Amino acid sequence: MDRITLEVLGSALVAIAEEMGVALIRSSYSSNIKERWDCSTAIFDRGGEVIAQAEHIPLHLGSLLGVVREVLRRYPSEALKPGDVFAANDPYTGGGTHLPDITVVAPVFVEGRLFGFVANIAHHADRTGAVIRSIFDEGLRITPIRIVEAHQVREDVMELLLANFALPTQRQGDFRAQIAANRLGERRVLELCQRYGAETVARAAAEYLQYAERKIRAAIRDIPDGVYRYTDYMDGDGIQPGTIPIAVAMTVAGDRVRLRYQATSTSYGSPSSPPPTTRSRRFWIPLFRRMAGSIAPSRSRLRRAPS
């Protein structure tokens, strides 16, 4: 593919993700999304790789990486239909960083074939336990579940979800904003595929993934091989006194980086770093971002060099 077409399609996909974010922010009910912008939007290919993500909350990068794959594991592609929408928040089954972060995912079909997915994650600011000592104090755990089927909202499922919130009207409005943002993203992806062809767009996305991986690996090769260590401290977890050390050892070998956290503190009573959070912090290390430039962090292949 020529460089001009590749750049046009790559920029168009990022622009779609950014427009989804604008729609979500402007149409949401809660101030946490509308004013704080505590949300993120992304586009995935049919295999669950991020091909474009708007840069709202960097931490959400890792949160979104696993959700589409978990949806595909539970609902194979042949079981998906146009107009389906899924929701999830459980960090241990493909969801977000913590239970208030709810992800909404929708498949995108082009001429009857699955092209990919559009997704967004938003922080639903609602009541939790007075003291958070475990995930069960945070609220309702939502494993990936279909909340819209063939363009029809599953009212029984939505009623169950909303019954577990202190502010159900506000939560319903934010859910609707998330669904609408995905519908906008789906429409824009369809328009792009109609203009350039679905195979061309998919090939451009695949080439951009490879480009992102090459770019980060080339930048890592410029770092002298060796082990680099750093330790920082959290003031506390809000429950137990004392600082909490967070230590990383970064081993550079050729074009690969290995991150290990053995010297970090053991788990505390207030868990705040489930697997998606840890992944996102690892992928979005400022060093990698500066090395890779503006385009690589928007693609999944950024995660292949750090391990």
MIPA-989388 format. One record per residue (C-alpha): x, y, z; residue in one letter. Coordinates in nm, 3 decimals, padded with zeros to 5 digits. Each point is the difference from the previous one (the first is absolute). Last residue first. Layout:
N
x, y, z, residu
X, Y, Z, A
...
END
This chain:
307
x, y, z, residu
00.688, -00.787, 02.853, S
00.067, 00.330, -00.178, P
00.049, -00.047, -00.377, A
-00.337, -00.150, -00.086, R
-00.213, 00.257, 00.182, R
00.051, 00.273, -00.261, L
-00.154, -00.244, -00.248, R
-00.344, 00.095, 00.125, S
-00.010, 00.335, -00.182, R
-00.068, 00.351, 00.127, S
00.331, 00.003, 00.186, P
00.183, -00.028, -00.333, A
-00.122, 00.318, -00.167, I
00.125, 00.288, 00.212, S
00.368, -00.080, 00.038, G
00.146, -00.340, 00.082, A
00.288, 00.117, 00.218, M
-00.200, 00.262, 00.186, R
-00.282, -00.247, 00.065, R
00.238, -00.276, 00.105, F
00.166, 00.226, 00.257, L
-00.336, 00.131, 00.122, P
-00.098, -00.356, 00.104, I
-00.333, -00.061, -00.176, W
00.036, -00.373, -00.058, F
00.100, -00.086, 00.358, R
-00.255, 00.225, 00.162, R
-00.267, -00.152, -00.224, S
00.099, -00.355, 00.089, R
-00.005, 00.067, 00.375, T
-00.344, 00.156, -00.027, T
-00.136, -00.290, -00.203, P
00.145, -00.255, 00.251, P
-00.156, 00.150, 00.314, P
00.166, 00.303, 00.160, S
-00.212, 00.170, 00.263, S
-00.042, -00.260, 00.274, P
-00.062, 00.153, 00.344, S
00.129, -00.247, 00.260, G
00.353, 00.003, -00.140, Y
00.168, -00.236, -00.243, S
00.376, -00.051, 00.035, T
00.231, 00.295, -00.045, S
00.210, 00.023, -00.315, T
00.344, -00.162, -00.006, A
-00.122, -00.275, -00.238, Q
-00.131, 00.252, -00.255, Y
00.149, -00.120, -00.328, R
-00.003, 00.170, -00.338, L
00.165, -00.163, -00.303, R
00.083, 00.215, -00.299, V
00.073, -00.140, -00.345, R
00.181, 00.138, -00.305, D
00.348, -00.109, 00.104, G
-00.014, -00.093, 00.366, A
-00.126, 00.266, 00.243, V
-00.090, -00.111, 00.352, T
-00.221, 00.240, 00.192, M
-00.014, -00.061, 00.376, A
-00.298, 00.168, 00.161, V
-00.070, 00.093, 00.360, A
-00.320, 00.127, 00.158, I
00.049, 00.056, 00.372, P
-00.307, 00.065, 00.218, I
00.028, 00.269, 00.269, T
-00.136, -00.045, 00.349, G
-00.337, -00.021, 00.169, P
-00.273, -00.246, -00.105, Q
-00.337, 00.106, -00.138, I
00.045, 00.285, -00.246, G
00.239, -00.199, -00.217, D
00.314, 00.191, 00.092, G
00.234, 00.279, -00.103, D
00.093, -00.202, -00.309, M
00.373, -00.044, -00.049, Y
00.242, -00.010, -00.292, D
00.274, -00.243, -00.093, T
00.205, -00.016, -00.319, Y
00.227, -00.259, -00.161, R
00.165, -00.030, -00.341, Y
00.150, -00.333, -00.109, V
00.221, -00.013, -00.308, G
00.015, 00.036, -00.375, D
00.065, 00.356, -00.117, P
-00.319, 00.171, -00.123, I
-00.006, 00.064, -00.376, D
-00.145, -00.347, -00.057, R
-00.305, 00.109, 00.198, I
-00.081, 00.270, -00.258, A
00.015, -00.253, -00.286, A
-00.229, -00.231, 00.196, R
-00.251, 00.282, 00.058, I
-00.008, 00.091, -00.368, K
-00.015, -00.356, -00.131, R
-00.298, -00.079, 00.226, E
-00.187, 00.313, -00.104, A
00.069, -00.071, -00.367, Y
-00.134, -00.353, 00.032, Q
-00.322, 00.131, 00.154, L
-00.018, 00.267, -00.270, Y
00.030, -00.269, -00.267, E
-00.292, -00.191, 00.154, A
-00.216, 00.314, 00.011, A
00.083, 00.078, -00.363, A
-00.089, -00.355, -00.099, R
-00.335, 00.027, 00.178, A
-00.074, 00.329, -00.174, V
00.089, -00.146, -00.340, T
-00.204, -00.314, 00.064, E
-00.304, 00.206, 00.103, A
00.007, 00.214, -00.313, G
00.115, 00.361, -00.027, Y
-00.324, 00.202, 00.007, R
-00.238, -00.266, 00.127, Q
00.254, -00.107, 00.263, C
00.034, 00.357, 00.128, L
-00.377, 00.044, 00.013, E
-00.035, -00.329, 00.188, L
00.265, 00.111, 00.251, V
-00.188, 00.328, 00.049, R
-00.330, -00.178, 00.062, R
00.158, -00.239, 00.252, E
00.163, 00.289, 00.183, G
-00.332, 00.183, 00.021, L
-00.169, -00.314, 00.128, R
00.278, -00.036, 00.258, N
-00.058, 00.354, 00.125, A
-00.374, -00.069, 00.019, A
00.051, -00.308, 00.219, I
00.227, 00.196, 00.234, Q
-00.245, 00.289, 00.020, A
-00.285, -00.241, 00.074, R
00.202, -00.157, 00.281, F
00.069, 00.349, 00.136, D
-00.370, 00.083, 00.001, G
-00.086, -00.328, 00.171, Q
00.262, 00.070, 00.265, R
-00.150, 00.341, 00.067, Q
-00.348, -00.145, 00.035, T
00.129, -00.288, 00.216, P
00.173, 00.219, 00.261, L
00.063, -00.237, 00.293, A
00.089, -00.280, -00.240, F
-00.078, -00.372, 00.028, N
-00.352, 00.029, -00.142, A
00.151, 00.149, -00.314, L
00.177, -00.324, -00.087, L
-00.305, -00.223, 00.053, L
-00.226, 00.236, -00.194, E
00.254, 00.009, -00.283, M
-00.001, -00.378, -00.020, V
-00.380, -00.019, -00.003, D
-00.022, 00.282, -00.256, E
00.221, -00.171, -00.255, R
00.034, 00.300, -00.228, V
-00.092, -00.084, -00.360, Q
00.248, 00.082, -00.280, H
00.060, -00.372, -00.079, A
00.059, -00.076, 00.368, E
00.095, 00.277, 00.241, V
00.127, -00.073, 00.352, I
00.206, -00.308, -00.092, R
00.218, -00.098, 00.297, I
00.373, 00.014, 00.069, P
00.040, -00.059, 00.377, T
-00.157, 00.274, 00.206, I
00.112, 00.014, 00.365, R
-00.242, 00.216, 00.199, L
00.144, 00.243, 00.252, G
00.334, 00.102, 00.143, E
-00.008, -00.187, 00.330, D
00.008, -00.337, -00.177, F
00.335, 00.090, -00.159, I
00.162, -00.007, 00.343, S
00.089, 00.234, 00.286, R
-00.178, 00.312, -00.123, I
-00.128, 00.191, 00.303, V
-00.332, 00.189, -00.011, A
-00.123, -00.243, -00.265, G
-00.082, 00.139, -00.341, T
-00.248, 00.263, -00.126, R
00.006, 00.113, -00.361, D
00.243, 00.168, -00.236, A
-00.031, -00.204, -00.320, H
00.348, 00.026, -00.150, H
-00.016, -00.052, -00.374, A
00.144, -00.253, -00.243, I
-00.059, -00.003, -00.373, N
-00.003, -00.258, -00.272, A
-00.024, -00.045, -00.375, V
00.055, -00.345, -00.146, F
00.134, -00.166, -00.312, G
-00.089, -00.085, -00.359, F
-00.249, -00.282, 00.057, L
-00.155, -00.084, -00.336, R
-00.355, 00.075, -00.113, G
00.094, 00.277, -00.241, E
00.208, 00.170, 00.269, V
-00.076, -00.102, 00.357, F
00.124, 00.190, 00.305, V
-00.026, -00.170, 00.338, P
-00.096, 00.210, 00.305, A
00.177, 00.040, 00.334, V
-00.096, 00.193, 00.316, V
00.256, 00.015, 00.282, T
-00.093, 00.101, 00.354, I
00.258, 00.163, 00.227, D
-00.175, 00.015, 00.341, P
00.108, -00.363, 00.060, L
00.376, 00.054, -00.016, H
00.263, 00.011, -00.275, T
-00.238, -00.121, -00.268, G
-00.147, -00.329, -00.118, G
00.153, -00.305, -00.166, G
-00.103, -00.258, 00.258, T
00.215, 00.089, 00.301, Y
-00.057, 00.375, -00.015, P
-00.381, -00.047, 00.009, D
-00.155, 00.299, -00.177, N
-00.183, -00.138, -00.301, A
-00.265, 00.102, -00.253, A
-00.089, -00.146, -00.339, F
-00.187, 00.146, -00.298, V
-00.153, -00.188, -00.294, D
-00.140, 00.204, -00.290, G
00.146, -00.216, -00.273, P
00.018, -00.360, 00.125, K
00.255, -00.204, 00.192, L
-00.034, -00.376, 00.042, A
00.223, -00.074, -00.302, E
00.271, 00.215, 00.157, S
00.013, -00.218, 00.310, P
-00.174, 00.143, 00.310, Y
00.183, -00.090, 00.322, R
00.352, -00.003, -00.142, R
-00.083, 00.281, -00.241, L
-00.125, 00.217, 00.288, V
00.317, -00.081, 00.194, E
00.213, 00.095, -00.299, R
-00.190, 00.327, -00.027, V
00.055, 00.078, 00.369, V
00.370, -00.073, 00.024, G
00.164, 00.310, -00.143, L
-00.256, 00.251, 00.127, L
00.128, 00.023, 00.356, S
00.361, 00.011, -00.113, G
-00.058, 00.321, -00.196, L
-00.235, 00.136, 00.270, H
00.297, 00.127, 00.203, L
00.074, 00.253, -00.276, P
-00.332, 00.183, 00.065, I
-00.113, 00.208, -00.300, H
00.230, -00.093, -00.285, E
-00.235, -00.131, -00.265, A
00.081, -00.356, -00.096, Q
00.064, -00.158, -00.339, A
00.088, -00.349, -00.123, I
-00.044, -00.183, 00.331, V
00.032, -00.372, -00.067, E
-00.309, -00.212, 00.074, G
00.020, -00.242, -00.292, G
-00.269, 00.176, -00.205, R
00.190, 00.328, 00.016, D
-00.057, 00.238, 00.288, F
-00.107, 00.366, 00.023, I
00.034, 00.204, 00.319, A
-00.163, 00.246, 00.239, T
00.099, 00.129, 00.344, S
-00.179, 00.141, 00.303, C
00.052, 00.220, 00.306, D
-00.051, 00.321, -00.195, W
-00.020, 00.197, 00.326, R
-00.285, 00.224, -00.117, E
-00.237, -00.227, -00.197, K
00.127, -00.330, 00.135, I
00.011, 00.074, 00.374, N
-00.267, 00.264, -00.047, S
-00.254, -00.274, -00.066, S
-00.258, 00.005, -00.279, Y
00.208, -00.086, -00.304, S
-00.079, 00.147, -00.344, S
00.292, 00.242, -00.038, R
00.264, -00.230, 00.145, I
-00.110, -00.308, -00.196, L
-00.029, 00.194, -00.327, A
00.346, 00.153, 00.045, V
00.147, -00.342, 00.076, G
-00.157, -00.154, -00.308, M
00.147, 00.286, -00.202, E
00.346, -00.088, 00.136, E
-00.040, -00.365, -00.099, A
-00.112, 00.105, -00.347, I
00.297, 00.238, -00.032, A
00.237, -00.285, 00.094, V
-00.151, -00.212, -00.278, L
00.027, 00.287, -00.249, A
00.366, 00.060, 00.091, S
00.084, -00.361, -00.082, G
-00.203, 00.013, -00.320, L
00.170, 00.317, -00.128, V
00.345, -00.114, 00.112, E
-00.031, -00.336, -00.178, L
-00.140, 00.162, -00.314, T
00.297, 00.240, -00.011, I
00.259, -00.267, 00.079, R
-00.098, -00.229, -00.288, D
-00.133, -00.345, 00.087, M
END
